[in-house]
Amino acid sequence: MQTVHEESGLEYNRCRWCGTASFRRLLCPVCASGDLKSERSAGLGVVVRSGVVHRYTEAARNESLVRLPEGFVFRCRVVGAAPHRVSVGARVRPVVADGTDAGEVVFELCEPPRDDDWF
């Protein structure tokens, strides 16, 4: 039986011509080939940029750029801590979140911040 984390691994595309990994693209971003094959990522990634946004919602939410070991970076929402507590370098994993927009990718922190951190 699969856990929630295994079920929520990401599907991405890899170009058959140059080997570049991409997420949600119709053409390879490097060579513009349309010959892409689907692969499955374990989904463990690292936050490379993080910000707090207030647009289109009543509450603030986190919006981050996450780099996966397969070689692509994409924008997503990170949950599991207050939006301002998601830091660059934090390890994240994909989750299946209730009430998300269609096609929205949501990650959670592998190690939530400690309560004794003062910043």
LOZAZA-353457 format. One record per atom (N, C-alpha, C): x negated, y negated, z. Coordinates in steps of 0.2 Angstrom, whole numbers, plus 5000, padded with zeros to 4 digits. Layout:
<rs>
XYZ;...
</rs>
This chain:
<rs>
499650065000;500050005000;499649945000;499749894996;499349834996;499549785001;499049745003;499249695008;499449625004;499649575007;499949515004;499349485000;498749485003;498149455000;497949494994;497949564994;497849604988;498349584982;498949584984;499449574979;499449504976;499149454980;499149384977;498449364974;498049414972;497449404969;497649364962;497149334959;497249284954;497149324947;497549314942;497449334935;497149274932;496549284928;496249234924;496049264918;495749224913;495549244907;494849234906;494549284902;493849284900;493749284893;493449244890;493349244883;492949304880;493149334875;492849394873;492249374869;492149314866;491649284862;491049264867;491149214871;490549194875;490549214882;491149244885;491149264892;491349214897;491549154895;491749104900;492449124903;492449114910;493049124913;493449064914;494149064913;494549004913;495149024917;495548974919;496148994922;496748954919;497248984917;497848954913;497648914907;497248934903;497048904897;497248954891;497448914885;497648954879;497048964875;496548924876;495848924872;495348924877;494748954875;494148954879;493948884879;493748854885;493548784886;492848774883;492448824881;491748814879;491748824871;492048884869;491948894861;492648884858;493148874861;493848864858;494148924855;493848984857;494149044854;494849064858;495249094854;495849114857;495849184859;495349214858;495249284860;495049294867;495549294871;495449294879;495749364881;495449394886;495649454889;495849434897;496349464899;496549454906;496149494911;495949464917;495549504922;495849474928;495749514934;495949504940;495449484945;495549434948;495049404953;495249434960;494649444964;494849454971;495149394975;495049334972;495349274975;494949244980;494449264983;494049234988;493749174985;493749114988;493449054985;493249004990;492948954987;492648904992;492848834990;493048794995;493348724993;492748684991;492748654985;492248604983;492448534984;493148524984;493348454985;494048454989;494148414993;494848414997;495048344998;495748334998;496048274999;496748285002;496948225005;497648225007;498048185003;498648205000;499148174996;499748164999;500148104998;500748095000;501348084995;501148094989;501648084983;502148144982;502748124981;503248164979;503448214985;503248194991;503448234997;503548185003;503948205008;503948165014;503348175018;503148235018;502548255022;501848255018;501348235022;500648245018;500548315017;500148325012;499948395010;499248395008;498848455008;498248455005;498148474998;497748444994;497648464987;496848464987;496648524985;495948544984;495748574978;495048564976;494748604971;494448664974;494548724971;494248784974;493848814968;493248834970;492848874965;492848944967;492948984962;492949064963;492349094960;492149144963;491449174961;491449194953;492049204950;492049224943;491849164939;491849104941;491549054938;492048994936;492548994938;493048934937;493248894943;493448834942;493648794947;494348764945;494848764950;495548734949;495848704955;496348664953;496648624959;497248674962;497248664968;497748704972;497948674979;498348704982;498548674989;498248724994;497948704999;497748745005;498148735011;498348795014;498748795020;498348825025;498648825031;498348865037;498048815042;498048745040;497748695045;498048625043;498048575047;498248515045;497948495039;498248455034;497948435028;497248405028;497148365033;496548325034;495948375037;496148435040;495648475043;495348525038;495548525031;495248565026;494648535024;494048565025;493448535023;493048575017;492648535014;492248555009;491748615011;491748675008;491348725010;491748785013;492348765015;492848815018;492948875014;492948935016;493148995012;493948995013;494249015007;494949025006;495149085002;495749105003;496049165000;496749154998;496949184992;497649164990;498149194994;498749164994;499349194998;499949184994;500449224996;501049214992;501449174997;501649114995;501949065000;502749054998;503149055003;503849045002;503948975000;504448964995;504648894994;504148854990;503648884986;503248854982;503548834975;503248784972;503448774965;503248834960;503648844955;503448894950;502748884947;502348934948;501648924945;501148894950;501348874956;500948834960;500448894964;499848874964;499348924967;499248894974;499248934979;499248914986;498648964989;498248934993;497648964996;497748955004;497448995008;497448985015;496748995017;496548955023;495848955026;495749025028;495149055027;494949125030;494849115037;494549055039;494449045046;494748975048;495248975051;495548905053;495148865057;495148805057;494648755061;494848775069;494348765073;494448775080;494748715083;495148725088;495448675092;494948625095;494348645097;493948605101;493548555096;493648565089;493248515085;493548445085;493248395087;493448335088;493548285082;493348315076;493348265070;493948285065;
</rs>
